[in-house]
Amino acid sequence: MPKLQRDETQSLLRVAEDSFPHDLCRTCECFLGYLAQLRIDSDPANKDLFLPFKVDRMEMHKCLGCDPCLPGDLYAEYMKKKQMASQ
């Protein structure tokens, strides 16, 4: 799978941030896992897009069990698309 381009990365990050039902989503492992995957899959030149989402390790927390977990759902959907593209 080719690296995500800047506009695609920005769009995915915006959709994720807009999906937050709670302020705590920004520091939740569900969102941060998705963020880490997007960073891996993005062009290294776009690392600046991830700076606003950097959080201190002490602020990170486990899943709160939100149902639905919108950032977690976006992560799962992204991984399914990625898997389908690699087949």
N, C-alpha and C positions, 0 to 999 in steps of 0.2 A: 504494500500500500504506500503510495507517495506521501510525503510529508504534507501536513495541513498548511495551506497558505494563510497569510496574515488575515485576509478578510473572512475566511472560513473560521479561523480560530477566534477572531473577535465576535463573530456571530454566535458561536457555540458558548462562549463565555457570557455573552449578554443574555442569551436565553436561560442559561443556568442561574445567573444572578437574579433575573426577573422571576424565576420560579420559586425563590425562597419564600416559604410561608412564615418563617420566623427569622429574627435577627441572628439566632444561634446557628443557622444553616451555614453561615460563612466560615465557621470554625468546626464544623461537623466532619467526621471521617468520611461520610458519604460524599459530600461535595469535594473534600480535599483529595479523595481517591480519584475522582473524576478529573479534577484539576491536574493531578500528577500524570494521569494518562494522556490528557491533552497536551501537556508540556512535552512528554516523550514523543508524541506523534506530530508535533509542530516543528516547523523550520526553526533551527536554533537562533536565527536572526530575530525571531519574534518573542524572545524571552522577556522583553520589557512588558508585554501584555499581561504577564503573570504577576508582576511586582505588586499591583494593588491588592492582590489576594494573599500575599505573604502574611502568615500569622506566626506568632510566637508559639513554640511547642507547648508551653504551659497553658495556652488558650484552647488548644485542640481538645476535642472530646469525642467520645464514642457516639454512635447512632442514638438518637433520642427515641427511636421507634415510631416516628411520625408515619401515619397511614392516610394518605399516600406520602411517600418520601420522594418529592419531585426531583431533587438533584440526583438521588439514587436511581430513579427511573430513567433520567436522561443518560446517566452513566451506563446502565444496562442496555439501553437502546443503542447507544453509541458503540458499545462492544459487539452487539449483534450485527450491526451494519459493517463494522470492521471485519468481523469473522466472515460474513457473507462475501465481502469484497475480496478476501484472500482465497476463496475457493475457486 
